Amino acid sequence: QRQLVERRQLRHRLWVAVRALKVDLGSARVAGIDGSAWLSMGQTTVLAHVRGPMEARRRSDEDPDAARLVVTVTTANPTRAKERRDAEVANCVARTLETALSLTTYPRSVIEVSLHVVADDGSKMACCVNAASL
């Protein structure tokens, strides 16, 4: 018989352990922000802000058939590698939200989603998608 060796990540958590989930909706009371969510999954924390649908600032940003979705992801201590990874996360979040939102309902408008990664313990992608969808 083979013995299975338990793999542990940092902070002595099993790699298959479920992360504790904490959610706070509407936590940011800032002018110009239409919605916000604070989401923690274990040691990973993301703050999401949503603006829109709103009128596009430039005519070149308009789509006559549907709303334009703009997703940005920022990290606390950016490096080139983190910026590249953040762009991949933003692209994945945008593709996920495009399937869930009815963008054709708001033609010639823009919806902006800003995700700020406060702490990352390895579940940044999942935490960003969940925070943006709240």
N, C-alpha and C positions, 0 to 999 in steps of 0.2 A: 504494500500500500504506500501511496505517496502522501506525505504530509503537506498540507497547504500552509504556506507561510503568510501570515497577515502582513500586508503592506500598510504602512502608516505614512501619512503626509505630515507636513509641519503642524505644530500645535497638537500632536499626538491624536489626530482624528483618523479613524479608518477611512481608506479611500472609497469605500462603498457606503459610508455613513450618510444619513440624511442631514442636511444643513438646516439649522433653525431659521424660520422665516418670520421677519418682522416687517410690517407695512404701515406707513403713515400717509394717508391721502390728504391733499390740500394743505400740506405743511408750510409751503412757501407763500406768504402773503405779500407779493411784490406786484407793483403796478405793471401792467402789460403782459402778465402771465395769466393764461386762461385756466391752466391746471397744473398740478404738481404731484409728485409721489416720491416718497423716501422708502427705499426697499433695501433690506439687509437679508442676505442668504449666508448664514454662517458668519465669516469674517469679511465677506464681500459686501460693500455698501455702494448704492447708486442713487443719485438724486436726479429726477427727471422733471423737466419743465416743458410745457406745451403751449404754443401760441398759435391761434388760428382756429378755424379758417379766417384769413384776413386778405385784404387786397394786396396784390403783388406790388412791390416798390417800383420795379421797372417793367416796362412792357415786354422785354425779352424774357422775363421770368414767367410770363403767363402761358397757360395752356388753354386754348379755347374749349376743349372738351372735358377737362378734369382738373382737379386741384393738383398742385405740385407739392410733393412731400420732401422736406429737407430735414435730414437727421445728422446731428453732429455729436461726436463722442469726445470728451476730454478726460485726461487722466491727471492725477495730482502732480506727478513728477515726470513730465514728458521727455522721451528720448526718441531718436529716429525709429528705432524698432517698435516702441510703444505707439508712436504716431501711425506707423504703417498698420499695426494691429488694430488700432482704433478705427482706422478707415475701413478695415474689413468688418469690424463689428457694426459700424454705422451702415454699411451696405447690407449686411444680413438683417439688421433691425428694420431698415427701410423696405426690403423685400417682404419681410414678415408682416409689417403694418399695411403695406399696399394690398395684401390679400384680405385683411380684416376690415379696412376702411372703405367706405363707398365714396371714392374720390370724384366720381362723375356727378355727384350731388352738388359739388361746389366748383363749377368751372371758373377759370380765370382768378383763382385764389391760391394762397400758399398756406401750408401747415408746417410749422417748424417744431421739431422735437429736439431738445438739447439734453444730453445725458452726461452727467458729471460723475466719474468713478472716484469715489472718496477713498475706498480701500479695496484691494484685490487679493483674494485668497484662492484664485483658480477657477472661479465660476463667473467671470466677467460677462461672457456672452449670454448665459442664461439669465443673469441678473439684469442686464440691459434690456433684453427682450421682454422680460416680465415687467420691469418698471415702465417701459414705454407703452406697453399694452394696458396698463392700469389707467 
